[in-house]
Protein backbone atom coordinates (compact mmCIF):
# COMPACT_ATOMS: atom_id res chain seq x y z
CA UNK A 1 0.00 0.00 0.00
CA UNK A 2 1.45 3.40 -0.92
CA UNK A 3 0.77 7.05 -1.40
CA UNK A 4 -1.52 7.87 1.51
CA UNK A 5 -0.29 11.32 2.54
CA UNK A 6 3.29 10.64 1.43
CA UNK A 7 4.82 12.91 -1.25
CA UNK A 8 7.29 10.33 -2.52
CA UNK A 9 7.79 6.60 -2.43
CA UNK A 10 11.37 5.61 -1.83
CA UNK A 11 10.73 1.92 -1.16
CA UNK A 12 7.78 -0.43 -1.87
CA UNK A 13 7.87 -1.61 1.76
CA UNK A 14 7.92 1.86 3.30
CA UNK A 15 4.13 2.26 3.35
CA UNK A 16 3.04 -1.29 4.17
CA UNK A 17 0.77 -1.53 7.18
CA UNK A 18 -0.89 -4.36 9.03
CA UNK A 19 -4.57 -5.25 9.12
CA UNK A 20 -4.43 -4.73 12.88
CA UNK A 21 -3.20 -1.16 12.43
CA UNK A 22 -5.96 -0.49 9.91
CA UNK A 23 -8.61 -1.94 12.22
CA UNK A 24 -7.32 0.12 15.14
CA UNK A 25 -7.33 3.32 13.11
CA UNK A 26 -10.85 2.71 11.79
CA UNK A 27 -12.14 2.10 15.32
CA UNK A 28 -10.59 5.35 16.61
CA UNK A 29 -11.90 7.29 13.61
CA UNK A 30 -15.42 5.94 14.07
CA UNK A 31 -15.50 6.34 17.85
CA UNK A 32 -13.68 9.71 17.82
CA UNK A 33 -11.97 8.55 20.98
CA UNK A 34 -9.03 6.32 21.85
CA UNK A 35 -10.74 5.29 25.07
CA UNK A 36 -13.97 4.24 23.35
CA UNK A 37 -12.06 2.50 20.56
CA UNK A 38 -9.99 0.54 23.05
CA UNK A 39 -13.16 -0.58 24.85
CA UNK A 40 -14.77 -1.59 21.54
CA UNK A 41 -11.74 -3.61 20.48
CA UNK A 42 -11.09 -4.93 24.00
CA UNK A 43 -7.43 -3.91 23.91
CA UNK A 44 -5.30 -1.75 26.18
CA UNK A 45 -5.43 1.92 25.24
CA UNK A 46 -1.61 2.39 25.27
CA UNK A 47 -1.26 -0.49 22.79
CA UNK A 48 -3.92 1.04 20.57
CA UNK A 49 -2.22 4.44 20.65
CA UNK A 50 1.15 2.90 19.83
CA UNK A 51 -0.22 1.05 16.83
CA UNK A 52 -1.91 4.17 15.42
CA UNK A 53 1.28 6.21 15.94
CA UNK A 54 3.28 3.51 14.16
CA UNK A 55 0.79 3.60 11.28
CA UNK A 56 1.17 7.37 10.96
CA UNK A 57 4.97 7.04 10.92
CA UNK A 58 4.77 4.40 8.21
CA UNK A 59 2.46 6.53 6.07
CA UNK A 60 4.44 9.71 6.70
CA UNK A 61 1.36 11.73 7.65
CA UNK A 62 -0.74 12.57 10.70
CA UNK A 63 -4.13 10.88 10.39
CA UNK A 64 -5.68 12.24 13.58
CA UNK A 65 -5.77 15.52 15.45
CA UNK A 66 -5.65 14.78 19.16
CA UNK A 67 -7.31 17.26 21.52
CA UNK A 68 -8.58 17.21 25.08
CA UNK A 69 -12.10 16.70 23.71
CA UNK A 70 -11.20 13.68 21.59
CA UNK A 71 -9.84 13.15 18.10
CA UNK A 72 -10.77 14.38 14.64
CA UNK A 73 -9.59 13.26 11.24
CA UNK A 74 -7.01 15.21 9.28
CA UNK A 75 -7.40 15.47 5.48
CA UNK A 76 -4.98 12.56 5.19
CA UNK A 77 -6.98 10.66 7.79
CA UNK A 78 -10.24 11.15 5.87
CA UNK A 79 -8.60 9.91 2.70
CA UNK A 80 -7.07 6.93 4.44
CA UNK A 81 -10.28 5.97 6.29
CA UNK A 82 -12.11 4.89 3.14
CA UNK A 83 -9.06 2.97 1.93
CA UNK A 84 -8.61 1.24 5.30
CA UNK A 85 -12.27 0.20 5.39
CA UNK A 86 -11.88 -1.25 1.91
CA UNK A 87 -8.77 -3.19 2.88
CA UNK A 88 -10.52 -4.65 5.93
CA UNK A 89 -13.60 -5.57 3.88
CA UNK A 90 -11.45 -7.27 1.24
CA UNK A 91 -9.54 -9.19 3.92
CA UNK A 92 -12.78 -10.33 5.54
CA UNK A 93 -14.16 -11.47 2.19
CA UNK A 94 -10.96 -13.37 1.45
CA UNK A 95 -11.16 -15.18 4.78
CA UNK A 96 -14.83 -16.00 4.21
CA UNK A 97 -14.13 -17.41 0.74
CA UNK A 98 -11.25 -19.53 2.00
CA UNK A 99 -13.28 -20.91 4.92
CA UNK A 100 -16.26 -21.64 2.70
CA UNK A 101 -14.01 -23.52 0.27
CA UNK A 102 -12.63 -25.51 3.20
CA UNK A 103 -16.14 -26.31 4.42
CA UNK A 104 -15.61 -24.63 7.76
CA UNK A 105 -18.59 -22.28 7.56
CA UNK A 106 -21.23 -24.97 7.32
CA UNK A 107 -22.55 -24.53 10.85
CA UNK A 108 -22.03 -26.80 13.80
CA UNK A 109 -19.57 -29.69 13.61
CA UNK A 110 -21.26 -32.69 15.22
CA UNK A 111 -18.94 -35.31 16.74
CA UNK A 112 -20.28 -38.55 18.22
CA UNK A 113 -18.24 -40.73 20.54
CA UNK A 114 -18.38 -43.01 23.57
CA UNK A 115 -18.30 -41.62 27.09
CA UNK A 116 -14.84 -42.93 27.94
CA UNK A 117 -13.24 -41.22 24.91
CA UNK A 118 -15.19 -38.01 25.56
CA UNK A 119 -13.82 -38.02 29.10
CA UNK A 120 -10.14 -38.70 28.47
CA UNK A 121 -9.27 -38.47 24.77
CA UNK A 122 -11.28 -35.64 23.19
CA UNK A 123 -10.88 -32.67 25.58
CA UNK A 124 -7.53 -31.51 24.14
CA UNK A 125 -8.85 -31.64 20.58
CA UNK A 126 -12.06 -29.82 21.54
CA UNK A 127 -10.04 -27.07 23.24
CA UNK A 128 -7.75 -26.75 20.21
CA UNK A 129 -10.80 -26.57 17.93
CA UNK A 130 -12.27 -23.71 19.96
CA UNK A 131 -9.00 -21.77 19.68
CA UNK A 132 -8.63 -22.31 15.94
CA UNK A 133 -12.24 -22.38 14.71
CA UNK A 134 -14.08 -20.31 17.30
CA UNK A 135 -16.88 -19.47 14.85
CA UNK A 136 -17.69 -23.14 14.15
CA UNK A 137 -19.57 -24.49 17.19
CA UNK A 138 -18.73 -28.05 18.17
CA UNK A 139 -21.41 -30.43 19.41
CA UNK A 140 -20.38 -33.69 21.09
CA UNK A 141 -22.87 -36.52 21.57
CA UNK A 142 -21.77 -39.30 23.93
CA UNK A 143 -22.89 -42.91 24.12
CA UNK A 144 -22.21 -45.30 26.99
CA UNK A 145 -21.03 -47.99 24.58
CA UNK A 146 -19.96 -48.52 21.00
CA UNK A 147 -23.18 -50.23 19.92
CA UNK A 148 -25.26 -47.10 20.43
CA UNK A 149 -22.59 -45.09 18.62
CA UNK A 150 -22.66 -47.43 15.65
CA UNK A 151 -26.45 -47.25 15.33
CA UNK A 152 -26.36 -43.45 15.51
CA UNK A 153 -23.72 -43.19 12.81
CA UNK A 154 -25.42 -45.77 10.59
CA UNK A 155 -28.27 -43.25 10.38
CA UNK A 156 -25.81 -40.47 9.50
CA UNK A 157 -26.80 -38.40 12.52
CA UNK A 158 -23.34 -36.88 13.15
CA UNK A 159 -20.58 -35.56 10.91
CA UNK A 160 -17.94 -37.86 12.35
CA UNK A 161 -17.61 -40.48 15.08
CA UNK A 162 -14.60 -41.28 17.24
CA UNK A 163 -14.48 -44.81 18.61
CA UNK A 164 -13.65 -48.41 17.83
CA UNK A 165 -14.18 -49.33 14.20
CA UNK A 166 -17.59 -50.97 13.74
CA UNK A 167 -17.45 -54.37 12.02
CA UNK A 168 -18.16 -54.34 8.28
CA UNK A 169 -18.26 -50.55 8.16
CA UNK A 170 -18.66 -49.36 4.57
CA UNK A 171 -18.02 -45.66 5.12
CA UNK A 172 -14.69 -43.82 5.41
CA UNK A 173 -12.44 -44.73 8.36
CA UNK A 174 -9.31 -42.98 9.63
CA UNK A 175 -7.00 -44.48 12.25
CA UNK A 176 -6.33 -42.13 15.17
CA UNK A 177 -4.34 -44.29 17.59
CA UNK A 178 -4.48 -47.39 19.73
CA UNK A 179 -6.23 -47.57 23.10
CA UNK A 180 -4.55 -49.95 25.54
CA UNK A 181 -6.43 -51.50 28.44
CA UNK A 182 -5.29 -52.15 31.99
CA UNK A 183 -6.81 -53.54 35.15
CA UNK A 184 -8.13 -51.50 38.06
CA UNK A 185 -7.70 -53.39 41.33
CA UNK A 186 -8.39 -52.76 45.03
CA UNK A 187 -5.66 -50.99 46.96
CA UNK A 188 -4.91 -54.11 49.02
CA UNK A 189 -4.28 -56.26 45.95
CA UNK A 190 -0.57 -57.20 46.03
CA UNK A 191 -0.35 -56.65 42.27
CA UNK A 192 -1.47 -53.00 42.45
CA UNK A 193 1.08 -50.90 40.58
CA UNK A 194 2.68 -53.93 38.92
CA UNK A 195 3.47 -54.28 35.21
CA UNK A 196 3.63 -57.29 32.93
CA UNK A 197 1.08 -59.34 34.90
CA UNK A 198 -0.70 -62.09 32.90
CA UNK A 199 -4.46 -61.73 32.74
CA UNK A 200 -4.76 -65.40 33.75
CA UNK A 201 -3.51 -64.44 37.22
CA UNK A 202 -6.94 -62.90 37.84
CA UNK A 203 -8.94 -66.00 36.90
CA UNK A 204 -10.11 -66.46 40.49
CA UNK A 205 -10.89 -62.78 41.17
CA UNK A 206 -14.26 -61.12 41.52
CA UNK A 207 -14.94 -58.92 38.51
CA UNK A 208 -16.74 -55.67 37.84
CA UNK A 209 -18.62 -56.54 34.66
CA UNK A 210 -20.18 -54.37 31.99
CA UNK A 211 -23.88 -54.60 31.24
CA UNK A 212 -25.14 -56.83 28.43
CA UNK A 213 -24.88 -55.08 25.08
CA UNK A 214 -21.94 -52.92 26.22
CA UNK A 215 -18.94 -53.14 23.89
CA UNK A 216 -16.60 -53.40 26.85
CA UNK A 217 -18.39 -56.55 28.00
CA UNK A 218 -17.55 -58.23 24.69
CA UNK A 219 -13.94 -57.08 24.92
CA UNK A 220 -13.62 -58.37 28.50
CA UNK A 221 -15.15 -61.76 27.75
CA UNK A 222 -12.95 -62.21 24.67
CA UNK A 223 -9.77 -61.25 26.56
CA UNK A 224 -10.56 -63.53 29.50
CA UNK A 225 -11.54 -66.35 27.15
CA UNK A 226 -8.20 -66.05 25.37
CA UNK A 227 -6.51 -66.26 28.81
CA UNK A 228 -8.42 -69.47 29.55
CA UNK A 229 -11.15 -68.45 31.99
CA UNK A 230 -14.59 -66.88 32.35
CA UNK A 231 -14.71 -63.88 34.70
CA UNK A 232 -16.90 -64.17 37.79
CA UNK A 233 -18.97 -61.01 37.83
CA UNK A 234 -20.20 -59.52 41.10
CA UNK A 235 -21.58 -56.19 39.84
CA UNK A 236 -22.41 -54.63 36.47
CA UNK A 237 -21.99 -51.09 35.18
CA UNK A 238 -22.39 -49.21 31.91
CA UNK A 239 -19.84 -46.56 32.84
CA UNK A 240 -16.08 -47.10 32.55
CA UNK A 241 -15.14 -44.55 35.21
CA UNK A 242 -17.66 -46.08 37.61
CA UNK A 243 -16.21 -49.54 36.94
CA UNK A 244 -12.71 -48.29 37.75
CA UNK A 245 -13.91 -46.70 40.99
CA UNK A 246 -15.87 -49.80 42.00
CA UNK A 247 -12.63 -51.74 41.62
CA UNK A 248 -10.60 -49.18 43.58
CA UNK A 249 -13.19 -49.32 46.37
CA UNK A 250 -12.61 -53.06 46.73
CA UNK A 251 -15.57 -54.54 44.86
CA UNK A 252 -13.41 -56.53 42.45
CA UNK A 253 -11.15 -55.98 39.44
CA UNK A 254 -12.16 -54.15 36.27
CA UNK A 255 -10.82 -53.91 32.75
CA UNK A 256 -10.64 -50.23 31.78
CA UNK A 257 -8.83 -47.97 29.29
CA UNK A 258 -5.37 -46.95 30.45
CA UNK A 259 -6.45 -43.28 30.38
CA UNK A 260 -9.03 -43.99 33.08
CA UNK A 261 -6.31 -44.85 35.59
CA UNK A 262 -4.85 -41.39 36.11
CA UNK A 263 -4.75 -39.13 39.12
CA UNK A 264 -6.15 -40.67 42.28
CA UNK A 265 -6.61 -44.05 40.56
CA UNK A 266 -3.00 -44.48 39.43
CA UNK A 267 -2.05 -46.57 42.47
CA UNK A 268 -4.77 -49.09 41.57
CA UNK A 269 -3.43 -49.73 38.06
CA UNK A 270 -2.09 -53.07 36.85
CA UNK A 271 -0.44 -53.24 33.44
CA UNK A 272 -1.13 -56.56 31.78
CA UNK A 273 1.36 -58.61 29.81
CA UNK A 274 -1.39 -59.57 27.38
CA UNK A 275 -3.45 -56.37 27.49
CA UNK A 276 -6.21 -55.90 24.93
CA UNK A 277 -5.48 -53.14 22.42
CA UNK A 278 -8.25 -51.51 20.39
CA UNK A 279 -7.74 -49.22 17.41
CA UNK A 280 -9.54 -45.91 17.80
CA UNK A 281 -10.72 -44.45 14.51
CA UNK A 282 -12.71 -41.62 13.09
CA UNK A 283 -15.55 -42.84 10.89
CA UNK A 284 -18.65 -41.58 9.09
CA UNK A 285 -21.44 -42.92 6.94
CA UNK A 286 -20.41 -40.85 3.91
CA UNK A 287 -17.28 -38.94 2.94
CA UNK A 288 -15.71 -36.86 5.69
CA UNK A 289 -16.66 -33.20 5.48
CA UNK A 290 -13.79 -30.68 5.40
CA UNK A 291 -14.70 -29.70 8.97
CA UNK A 292 -14.56 -33.33 10.09
CA UNK A 293 -11.15 -33.71 8.44
CA UNK A 294 -9.94 -30.58 10.26
CA UNK A 295 -11.10 -32.04 13.58
CA UNK A 296 -9.42 -35.40 12.95
CA UNK A 297 -6.23 -33.58 11.92
CA UNK A 298 -6.25 -31.77 15.26
CA UNK A 299 -6.84 -34.98 17.15
CA UNK A 300 -3.95 -36.78 15.47
CA UNK A 301 -1.58 -33.84 15.89
CA UNK A 302 -1.96 -33.66 19.67
CA UNK A 303 -0.44 -35.84 22.40
CA UNK A 304 -3.61 -37.43 23.74
CA UNK A 305 -3.81 -39.30 27.06
CA UNK A 306 -4.85 -42.89 26.44
CA UNK A 307 -3.90 -43.10 22.75
CA UNK A 308 -0.64 -44.47 21.45
CA UNK A 309 0.51 -44.23 17.86
CA UNK A 310 3.16 -46.88 17.18
CA UNK A 311 5.36 -45.90 14.28
CA UNK A 312 4.01 -42.34 14.15
CA UNK A 313 6.49 -39.59 13.51
NORFENPE-V554432 format. One record per residue. N is the residue number from 1. RES is the residue in three letters. OMEGA is omega as a letter, one per 30 degrees, with the letter a starting at -180 (NA if undefined). D_FIRST is the distance of its C-alpha to the first C-alpha in Angstrom with 2 decimals. Layout:
# NORFENPE-V554432
<<N	RES	OMEGA	D_FIRST> <N	RES	OMEGA	D_FIRST>>
This chain:
# NORFENPE-V554432
<<1	UNK	a	0.00> <2	UNK	l	3.81> <3	UNK	a	7.23> <4	UNK	l	8.16> <5	UNK	a	11.61> <6	UNK	a	11.23> <7	UNK	a	13.83> <8	UNK	l	12.90> <9	UNK	a	10.49> <10	UNK	a	12.81> <11	UNK	l	10.96> <12	UNK	a	8.02> <13	UNK	a	8.22> <14	UNK	a	8.77> <15	UNK	l	5.78> <16	UNK	l	5.32> <17	UNK	a	7.39> <18	UNK	l	10.07> <19	UNK	l	11.47> <20	UNK	l	14.42> <21	UNK	l	12.89> <22	UNK	a	11.57> <23	UNK	l	15.08> <24	UNK	l	16.82> <25	UNK	a	15.38> <26	UNK	l	16.25> <27	UNK	l	19.66> <28	UNK	a	20.41> <29	UNK	a	19.49> <30	UNK	a	21.71> <31	UNK	a	24.48> <32	UNK	a	24.47> <33	UNK	l	25.62> <34	UNK	a	24.47> <35	UNK	a	27.78> <36	UNK	l	27.54> <37	UNK	l	23.97> <38	UNK	l	25.13> <39	UNK	l	28.12> <40	UNK	a	26.17> <41	UNK	a	23.88> <42	UNK	l	26.89> <43	UNK	l	25.34> <44	UNK	a	26.77> <45	UNK	l	25.89> <46	UNK	l	25.43> <47	UNK	l	22.83> <48	UNK	a	20.97> <49	UNK	a	21.24> <50	UNK	a	20.07> <51	UNK	l	16.86> <52	UNK	l	16.09> <53	UNK	l	17.15> <54	UNK	l	14.96> <55	UNK	l	11.87> <56	UNK	l	13.26> <57	UNK	a	13.91> <58	UNK	a	10.46> <59	UNK	l	9.25> <60	UNK	a	12.60> <61	UNK	l	14.07> <62	UNK	l	16.52> <63	UNK	a	15.60> <64	UNK	l	19.14> <65	UNK	a	22.65> <66	UNK	l	24.85> <67	UNK	l	28.54> <68	UNK	a	31.60> <69	UNK	l	31.43> <70	UNK	a	27.90> <71	UNK	l	24.44> <72	UNK	a	23.18> <73	UNK	l	19.85> <74	UNK	l	19.15> <75	UNK	l	18.01> <76	UNK	l	14.47> <77	UNK	l	14.93> <78	UNK	l	16.24> <79	UNK	a	13.40> <80	UNK	a	10.85> <81	UNK	a	13.45> <82	UNK	a	13.43> <83	UNK	a	9.73> <84	UNK	l	10.19> <85	UNK	l	13.40> <86	UNK	l	12.10> <87	UNK	a	9.77> <88	UNK	l	12.94> <89	UNK	l	15.20> <90	UNK	l	13.62> <91	UNK	l	13.81> <92	UNK	l	17.34> <93	UNK	l	18.35> <94	UNK	l	17.35> <95	UNK	a	19.44> <96	UNK	l	22.22> <97	UNK	a	22.43> <98	UNK	a	22.63> <99	UNK	l	25.26> <100	UNK	l	27.20> <101	UNK	l	27.38> <102	UNK	l	28.64> <103	UNK	a	31.19> <104	UNK	l	30.17> <105	UNK	a	29.98> <106	UNK	l	33.58> <107	UNK	a	35.04> <108	UNK	l	37.34> <109	UNK	a	38.08> <110	UNK	l	41.86> <111	UNK	l	43.43> <112	UNK	a	47.21> <113	UNK	l	49.13> <114	UNK	a	52.37> <115	UNK	a	52.92> <116	UNK	l	53.32> <117	UNK	l	49.95> <118	UNK	a	48.26> <119	UNK	a	49.83> <120	UNK	a	49.10> <121	UNK	a	46.68> <122	UNK	a	43.99> <123	UNK	a	42.89> <124	UNK	a	40.40> <125	UNK	l	38.77> <126	UNK	l	38.71> <127	UNK	l	37.06> <128	UNK	l	34.41> <129	UNK	a	33.82> <130	UNK	l	33.34> <131	UNK	a	30.70> <132	UNK	a	28.74> <133	UNK	a	29.44> <134	UNK	a	30.17> <135	UNK	l	29.74> <136	UNK	a	32.39> <137	UNK	a	35.75> <138	UNK	l	38.31> <139	UNK	l	41.96> <140	UNK	l	44.67> <141	UNK	a	48.19> <142	UNK	l	50.90> <143	UNK	a	54.28> <144	UNK	a	57.22> <145	UNK	a	57.88> <146	UNK	a	56.51> <147	UNK	l	58.80> <148	UNK	l	57.22> <149	UNK	a	53.76> <150	UNK	a	54.85> <151	UNK	l	56.28> <152	UNK	a	53.13> <153	UNK	l	50.92> <154	UNK	l	53.42> <155	UNK	l	52.70> <156	UNK	a	48.93> <157	UNK	l	48.47> <158	UNK	a	45.58> <159	UNK	a	42.51> <160	UNK	l	43.68> <161	UNK	l	46.64> <162	UNK	a	47.06> <163	UNK	l	50.63> <164	UNK	a	53.36> <165	UNK	l	53.26> <166	UNK	l	55.64> <167	UNK	l	58.35> <168	UNK	a	57.89> <169	UNK	a	54.37> <170	UNK	a	52.97> <171	UNK	a	49.35> <172	UNK	a	46.53> <173	UNK	l	47.18> <174	UNK	l	45.02> <175	UNK	a	46.66> <176	UNK	a	45.22> <177	UNK	a	47.85> <178	UNK	l	51.53> <179	UNK	a	53.24> <180	UNK	a	56.29> <181	UNK	l	59.18> <182	UNK	l	61.41> <183	UNK	l	64.41> <184	UNK	a	64.56> <185	UNK	l	67.95> <186	UNK	a	69.87> <187	UNK	a	69.55> <188	UNK	l	73.17> <189	UNK	a	72.77> <190	UNK	a	73.42> <191	UNK	l	70.68> <192	UNK	a	67.92> <193	UNK	a	65.11> <194	UNK	l	66.56> <195	UNK	l	64.79> <196	UNK	a	66.17> <197	UNK	l	68.85> <198	UNK	l	70.27> <199	UNK	a	70.02> <200	UNK	l	73.74> <201	UNK	a	74.50> <202	UNK	a	73.73> <203	UNK	a	76.14> <204	UNK	a	78.47> <205	UNK	l	75.86> <206	UNK	a	75.25> <207	UNK	l	71.95> <208	UNK	a	69.36> <209	UNK	l	68.88> <210	UNK	a	66.23> <211	UNK	l	67.29> <212	UNK	a	68.34> <213	UNK	l	65.44> <214	UNK	a	63.00> <215	UNK	l	61.26> <216	UNK	l	62.03> <217	UNK	l	65.73> <218	UNK	l	65.64> <219	UNK	a	63.82> <220	UNK	a	66.36> <221	UNK	l	69.38> <222	UNK	a	68.16> <223	UNK	l	67.48> <224	UNK	l	70.84> <225	UNK	l	72.62> <226	UNK	l	71.23> <227	UNK	l	72.54> <228	UNK	l	75.97> <229	UNK	l	76.37> <230	UNK	a	75.71> <231	UNK	l	74.17> <232	UNK	a	76.36> <233	UNK	l	74.25> <234	UNK	l	75.10> <235	UNK	l	72.18> <236	UNK	l	69.40> <237	UNK	l	65.81> <238	UNK	a	62.78> <239	UNK	a	60.34> <240	UNK	a	59.46> <241	UNK	l	58.77> <242	UNK	l	62.04> <243	UNK	l	63.89> <244	UNK	a	62.60> <245	UNK	l	63.68> <246	UNK	a	67.05> <247	UNK	a	67.59> <248	UNK	a	66.56> <249	UNK	l	68.97> <250	UNK	a	71.82> <251	UNK	a	72.31> <252	UNK	l	71.95> <253	UNK	a	69.39> <254	UNK	l	66.30> <255	UNK	a	64.00> <256	UNK	l	60.38> <257	UNK	a	56.90> <258	UNK	a	56.21> <259	UNK	a	53.27> <260	UNK	a	55.78> <261	UNK	l	57.61> <262	UNK	l	55.14> <263	UNK	a	55.53> <264	UNK	l	58.98> <265	UNK	a	60.24> <266	UNK	a	59.51> <267	UNK	a	63.06> <268	UNK	a	64.50> <269	UNK	l	62.72> <270	UNK	l	64.64> <271	UNK	a	62.87> <272	UNK	l	64.89> <273	UNK	a	65.77> <274	UNK	a	65.58> <275	UNK	l	62.81> <276	UNK	l	61.52> <277	UNK	a	57.93> <278	UNK	l	56.01> <279	UNK	l	52.78> <280	UNK	a	50.15> <281	UNK	l	47.97> <282	UNK	a	45.45> <283	UNK	a	46.86> <284	UNK	l	46.46> <285	UNK	l	48.47> <286	UNK	a	45.83> <287	UNK	l	42.71> <288	UNK	l	40.47> <289	UNK	l	37.54> <290	UNK	l	34.07> <291	UNK	l	34.33> <292	UNK	l	37.75> <293	UNK	l	36.50> <294	UNK	l	33.75> <295	UNK	l	36.53> <296	UNK	l	38.85> <297	UNK	l	36.17> <298	UNK	a	35.79> <299	UNK	a	39.56> <300	UNK	a	40.10> <301	UNK	a	37.41> <302	UNK	l	39.04> <303	UNK	a	42.27> <304	UNK	l	44.47> <305	UNK	l	47.87> <306	UNK	l	50.61> <307	UNK	l	48.89> <308	UNK	a	49.38> <309	UNK	a	47.71> <310	UNK	l	50.03> <311	UNK	l	48.37> <312	UNK	l	44.83> <313	UNK	NA	42.33>>
